[in-house]
């Protein structure tokens, strides 16, 4: 049975833990953003081993992003109980690792190379990268929605994609991503440009108007409910404001997708470690049976993944090798996205909900 105090609390874990990990981890994103602003910009012409921004990207990848993917595997493949592994797909899911290298090789022989994110690639690999960044951002926002669903559950509310808070989250985070795709920064990113230049400025203005009208409308509706005593501010509203504001800030101040991805994802990386820890605590254990083994596995996996993905790409002498490494790096990410979308379905997997509740007790 759920602890009565936990059931009445609007916090996913507790006030202090939520403010520190689930919401306060945005501070790490702000610090990383400031660091990227202070260092030489990442670009096709200066992506090399001597660029300190590349080393910063490597540091984030090994310590934070790589470790959080290892946390997924610790929570599933390395878990001692069968229910924690129940949602895992078959071994065929590892085929995601091959998609990127395959696209890189086909692109090399079939397409004319053009400037790409970290070198040169043709249209085929460019479309692959566009798909990769789109899925990466969707995964990030989907994880934020997962935390919103947990907050709603703690308030006795049913998660809903059409609820005003969910609409605010999806619209507030989709807006900066869509707007970035209509800017000069996107044009210089090396990703495929699908719209004529003459359309970009009018589309940006139209998108700005629609986003402001829609988001302000939701906020006005909610404030009206607060004034009428039909609702009151809570942790989920603070969470929403932090996520939406930070997403817009990152896209407004940075013009490189690699830096933007790192800055936005480190926020999620820290949240993820904490929620995995809570789940494992609810199972009366620590990840992989030992904090030392867990930390070693996380760092080791981060090095194996991000060493080639960042520094290997920086040192590669040919575009084919560089793109194969980039594609392989994305393949690991795809596998994580696929697994992660299956293992945290609280409403469909009571064992997950029960473990999270016990972990918060």
C-alpha positions as CSV (number, residue, x, y, z in Angstrom):
1,X,0.0,0.0,0.0
2,X,1.2,3.5,-0.8
3,X,2.5,5.4,2.2
4,X,-0.3,7.9,3.2
5,X,2.1,10.8,3.5
6,X,3.5,10.1,0.1
7,X,0.1,9.9,-1.4
8,X,-0.8,13.3,-0.2
9,X,2.4,15.0,-1.2
10,X,2.5,16.8,-4.5
11,X,6.2,16.1,-4.8
12,X,7.5,13.1,-6.8
13,X,10.1,12.3,-4.2
14,X,10.1,15.1,-1.6
15,X,10.3,18.8,-1.6
16,X,14.0,19.0,-1.0
17,X,14.9,16.1,-3.4
18,X,12.6,17.5,-6.2
19,X,14.0,21.0,-5.9
20,X,17.5,19.6,-5.9
21,X,17.4,16.9,-8.6
22,X,14.2,17.1,-10.7
23,X,14.0,20.9,-10.9
24,X,17.3,22.3,-9.5
25,X,19.4,20.2,-12.0
26,X,18.6,23.0,-14.5
27,X,21.5,24.9,-12.8
28,X,23.9,22.4,-14.4
29,X,22.4,23.2,-17.7
30,X,22.8,27.0,-17.1
31,X,26.5,26.5,-16.1
32,X,27.1,24.4,-19.2
33,X,25.4,27.0,-21.3
34,X,27.6,29.8,-19.9
35,X,30.7,27.6,-20.5
36,X,29.8,27.1,-24.2
37,X,29.2,30.8,-24.6
38,X,32.6,31.6,-23.1
39,X,34.5,29.1,-25.3
40,X,35.1,29.2,-29.1
41,X,32.0,28.3,-31.0
42,X,31.7,24.8,-32.3
43,X,31.4,24.7,-36.1
44,X,32.4,22.7,-39.1
45,X,35.6,24.6,-39.5
46,X,36.9,24.3,-36.0
47,X,35.6,20.9,-34.7
48,X,39.0,19.5,-33.7
49,X,40.9,18.1,-30.8
50,X,42.4,21.5,-30.0
51,X,39.0,23.2,-29.5
52,X,38.2,23.4,-25.8
53,X,34.5,23.3,-26.6
54,X,35.1,19.8,-28.0
55,X,36.6,18.7,-24.7
56,X,33.7,20.2,-22.9
57,X,31.4,18.2,-25.1
58,X,33.4,15.1,-24.3
59,X,33.2,15.8,-20.6
60,X,29.5,16.2,-20.7
61,X,29.1,13.0,-22.8
62,X,31.2,10.8,-20.6
63,X,30.2,12.1,-17.1
64,X,26.5,12.9,-17.7
65,X,25.0,11.6,-21.0
66,X,26.9,8.3,-21.2
67,X,26.3,7.6,-17.5
68,X,22.6,8.2,-17.8
69,X,22.3,5.7,-20.6
70,X,24.2,3.2,-18.5
71,X,21.6,3.9,-15.8
72,X,19.0,2.6,-18.2
73,X,20.9,-0.6,-18.6
74,X,21.5,-0.9,-14.9
75,X,17.8,-0.5,-14.3
76,X,16.9,-3.2,-16.8
77,X,19.5,-5.6,-18.3
78,X,21.5,-5.7,-15.0
79,X,18.5,-5.8,-12.7
80,X,18.2,-8.8,-10.5
81,X,14.4,-9.1,-10.8
82,X,12.4,-10.2,-13.8
83,X,9.7,-7.4,-13.6
84,X,12.4,-4.8,-14.1
85,X,13.4,-6.5,-17.4
86,X,9.9,-7.3,-18.5
87,X,9.4,-4.4,-20.9
88,X,12.7,-4.9,-22.7
89,X,12.5,-5.7,-26.4
90,X,14.2,-8.6,-28.1
91,X,17.9,-8.6,-29.2
92,X,16.8,-7.3,-32.5
93,X,16.6,-3.8,-30.9
94,X,20.4,-3.6,-31.1
95,X,20.0,-3.3,-34.9
96,X,19.5,0.4,-34.1
97,X,23.3,0.6,-33.7
98,X,23.8,-0.3,-37.4
99,X,21.4,2.3,-38.9
100,X,23.8,5.2,-38.7
101,X,27.0,3.5,-40.1
102,X,24.9,2.0,-42.9
103,X,23.5,5.4,-43.8
104,X,27.1,6.8,-43.7
105,X,28.4,4.2,-46.1
106,X,25.5,4.5,-48.5
107,X,25.8,8.3,-48.4
108,X,29.5,8.2,-49.1
109,X,29.0,6.1,-52.3
110,X,25.7,7.5,-53.5
111,X,25.6,11.2,-52.6
112,X,27.6,14.4,-53.3
113,X,29.3,15.7,-50.1
114,X,28.3,19.0,-48.7
115,X,29.2,20.8,-45.4
116,X,27.7,18.8,-42.5
117,X,27.5,19.2,-38.8
118,X,31.1,18.1,-38.1
119,X,32.5,17.6,-41.6
120,X,31.0,16.7,-45.0
121,X,28.1,14.4,-45.9
122,X,25.5,14.0,-48.7
123,X,21.8,14.4,-48.6
124,X,21.1,10.8,-47.3
125,X,23.3,11.2,-44.2
126,X,22.0,14.8,-43.7
127,X,18.4,13.4,-43.6
128,X,19.6,10.8,-41.1
129,X,21.0,13.5,-38.9
130,X,17.8,15.5,-39.2
131,X,15.9,12.5,-38.0
132,X,18.4,11.9,-35.2
133,X,18.1,15.4,-33.8
134,X,14.3,15.3,-34.1
135,X,14.1,12.0,-32.2
136,X,16.6,13.2,-29.6
137,X,14.5,16.3,-28.9
138,X,11.3,14.4,-28.8
139,X,12.8,11.9,-26.4
140,X,14.0,14.8,-24.1
141,X,10.5,16.4,-24.1
142,X,8.8,13.1,-23.7
143,X,10.9,12.5,-20.6
144,X,9.9,15.8,-19.2
145,X,6.3,14.8,-19.9
146,X,6.9,11.7,-17.9
147,X,7.9,13.7,-14.9
148,X,4.8,15.9,-15.4
149,X,2.7,12.7,-15.4
150,X,4.3,11.7,-12.1
151,X,3.5,15.1,-10.6
152,X,-0.1,14.8,-11.8
153,X,-0.3,11.3,-10.3
154,X,0.9,12.5,-6.9
155,X,-2.0,15.1,-7.0
156,X,-4.5,12.4,-7.8
157,X,-4.9,13.6,-11.4
158,X,-4.9,11.3,-14.5
159,X,-2.1,12.1,-17.0
160,X,-3.5,13.5,-20.2
161,X,-1.9,14.8,-23.4
162,X,-4.7,17.2,-23.8
163,X,-4.6,18.7,-20.3
164,X,-3.6,22.4,-20.3
165,X,-0.3,21.7,-18.5
166,X,0.7,19.0,-21.0
167,X,-0.2,21.4,-23.9
168,X,1.9,24.1,-22.3
169,X,4.8,21.7,-22.0
170,X,4.6,20.4,-25.6
171,X,3.9,23.7,-27.2
172,X,6.4,25.6,-25.1
173,X,9.2,23.2,-25.9
174,X,8.3,22.6,-29.6
175,X,8.3,26.4,-30.3
176,X,12.0,27.0,-29.9
177,X,12.9,23.9,-31.8
178,X,10.7,24.8,-34.7
179,X,11.9,28.4,-34.7
180,X,15.5,27.3,-34.8
181,X,14.8,25.4,-38.0
182,X,13.8,28.7,-39.6
183,X,17.0,30.6,-38.7
184,X,20.4,31.2,-40.3
185,X,21.9,29.1,-37.6
186,X,20.1,26.0,-38.9
187,X,21.1,26.8,-42.4
188,X,24.8,26.8,-41.4
189,X,24.3,23.6,-39.4
190,X,24.8,21.4,-42.4
191,X,21.3,19.7,-42.0
192,X,19.0,19.6,-45.1
193,X,17.3,22.9,-45.8
194,X,13.8,22.2,-47.0
195,X,12.3,25.7,-47.3
196,X,13.2,28.6,-49.5
197,X,15.0,31.5,-47.9
198,X,12.2,33.9,-48.7
199,X,9.8,31.9,-46.5
200,X,11.9,31.9,-43.3
201,X,11.3,35.4,-41.9
202,X,7.5,35.3,-42.5
203,X,7.3,31.8,-41.0
204,X,9.3,32.9,-37.9
205,X,7.0,35.9,-37.3
206,X,3.9,33.7,-37.8
207,X,5.3,31.1,-35.4
208,X,6.2,33.7,-32.8
209,X,2.6,35.1,-32.9
210,X,1.0,31.7,-32.7
211,X,3.2,30.6,-29.8
212,X,2.8,33.7,-27.8
213,X,-1.0,33.7,-28.3
214,X,-1.3,30.0,-27.4
215,X,1.1,29.9,-24.4
216,X,-0.2,33.2,-23.0
217,X,-3.8,31.9,-23.4
218,X,-3.0,28.8,-21.3
219,X,-1.3,30.8,-18.6
220,X,-4.2,33.2,-18.5
221,X,-6.7,30.3,-18.3
222,X,-4.7,28.8,-15.4
223,X,-4.3,32.2,-13.5
224,X,-8.0,32.7,-13.9
225,X,-8.6,29.3,-12.2
226,X,-6.2,30.3,-9.4
227,X,-8.0,33.6,-8.8
228,X,-11.3,31.7,-8.7
229,X,-9.9,29.2,-6.2
230,X,-10.3,26.4,-8.6
231,X,-6.6,25.6,-8.7
232,X,-3.5,26.5,-6.8
233,X,0.2,26.6,-7.7
234,X,2.2,23.5,-7.1
235,X,5.4,21.7,-7.9
236,X,4.3,20.6,-11.3
237,X,3.7,24.2,-12.3
238,X,7.2,25.2,-11.2
239,X,8.6,22.3,-13.1
240,X,6.7,23.3,-16.3
241,X,8.0,26.9,-16.1
242,X,11.6,25.8,-15.6
243,X,11.5,23.3,-18.5
244,X,9.8,25.7,-21.0
245,X,11.9,28.7,-20.0
246,X,15.2,26.8,-20.1
247,X,14.4,25.3,-23.5
248,X,13.7,28.7,-25.0
249,X,16.8,30.2,-23.3
250,X,19.1,27.6,-24.8
251,X,17.9,28.0,-28.3
252,X,17.9,31.8,-28.0
253,X,21.6,32.0,-26.8
254,X,23.2,29.1,-28.7
255,X,23.5,28.6,-32.4
256,X,25.1,25.1,-32.6
257,X,23.0,21.9,-32.3
258,X,25.8,20.0,-30.5
259,X,26.0,22.6,-27.8
260,X,22.3,23.0,-27.6
261,X,21.8,19.2,-27.2
262,X,24.4,19.0,-24.4
263,X,23.0,22.0,-22.5
264,X,19.4,20.8,-22.7
265,X,20.2,17.2,-22.0
266,X,22.4,17.6,-18.9
267,X,19.2,18.8,-17.1
268,X,17.5,15.5,-18.0
269,X,20.7,13.4,-17.3
270,X,20.7,14.4,-13.6
271,X,16.9,13.9,-13.3
272,X,17.3,10.5,-14.7
273,X,20.0,9.3,-12.3
274,X,17.8,10.4,-9.4
275,X,14.7,8.6,-10.7
276,X,16.6,5.4,-11.4
277,X,18.0,5.6,-7.8
278,X,14.5,6.0,-6.5
279,X,13.3,3.0,-8.4
280,X,16.2,0.9,-7.2
281,X,15.7,2.1,-3.7
282,X,12.1,1.0,-4.0
283,X,13.4,-2.5,-4.9
284,X,15.5,-2.4,-1.7
285,X,18.8,-2.2,-3.6
286,X,21.2,0.1,-5.2
287,X,21.9,0.0,-9.0
288,X,24.2,-2.9,-10.0
289,X,24.4,-3.9,-6.3
290,X,27.1,-1.3,-5.4
291,X,27.5,2.4,-5.8
292,X,31.2,1.9,-6.7
293,X,30.3,-0.6,-9.5
294,X,27.5,1.6,-10.7
295,X,29.8,4.7,-10.9
296,X,32.6,2.7,-12.6
297,X,30.2,1.2,-15.2
298,X,28.7,4.6,-15.9
299,X,32.1,6.2,-16.5
300,X,33.4,3.3,-18.4
301,X,30.3,3.2,-20.7
302,X,30.6,7.0,-21.2
303,X,34.2,6.6,-22.3
304,X,33.4,3.8,-24.7
305,X,30.5,5.7,-26.2
306,X,31.7,9.3,-26.2
307,X,35.4,8.7,-26.8
308,X,34.7,7.7,-30.4
309,X,31.6,9.8,-30.8
310,X,33.4,13.1,-29.9
311,X,37.1,12.7,-29.9
312,X,37.2,10.0,-32.5
313,X,35.3,12.2,-34.8
314,X,37.6,15.1,-34.1
315,X,40.7,13.1,-34.9
316,X,39.2,11.2,-37.9
317,X,41.1,11.8,-41.2
318,X,38.2,11.1,-43.6
319,X,34.6,12.0,-43.8
320,X,33.6,8.4,-44.2
321,X,35.2,7.4,-40.9
322,X,33.9,10.5,-39.2
323,X,30.3,9.9,-40.4
324,X,30.4,6.2,-39.5
325,X,31.5,7.1,-35.9
326,X,28.8,9.8,-35.7
327,X,26.2,7.3,-37.0
328,X,27.3,4.6,-34.5
329,X,27.1,7.2,-31.7
330,X,23.5,8.0,-32.7
331,X,22.7,4.3,-32.9
332,X,23.5,3.9,-29.2
333,X,21.3,6.9,-28.5
334,X,18.5,5.4,-30.6
335,X,18.6,2.1,-28.6
336,X,18.4,4.1,-25.4
337,X,15.4,6.1,-26.7
338,X,13.7,2.9,-27.7
339,X,14.3,1.1,-24.4
340,X,13.4,4.1,-22.3
341,X,10.1,4.6,-24.0
342,X,9.1,1.2,-22.8
343,X,10.3,0.8,-19.2
344,X,8.7,3.8,-17.5
345,X,5.0,3.3,-18.3
346,X,3.7,3.7,-14.8
347,X,0.1,3.2,-15.7
348,X,0.8,0.1,-17.7
349,X,3.4,-1.4,-15.3
350,X,2.1,-1.3,-11.7
351,X,5.5,-2.7,-10.5
352,X,7.2,0.5,-11.7
353,X,4.7,2.8,-9.9
354,X,5.0,0.7,-6.7
355,X,8.8,0.8,-6.8
356,X,8.8,4.6,-7.2
357,X,6.4,5.0,-4.4
358,X,8.4,2.8,-2.0
359,X,11.6,4.6,-3.0
360,X,10.1,7.9,-2.0
361,X,9.0,6.6,1.4
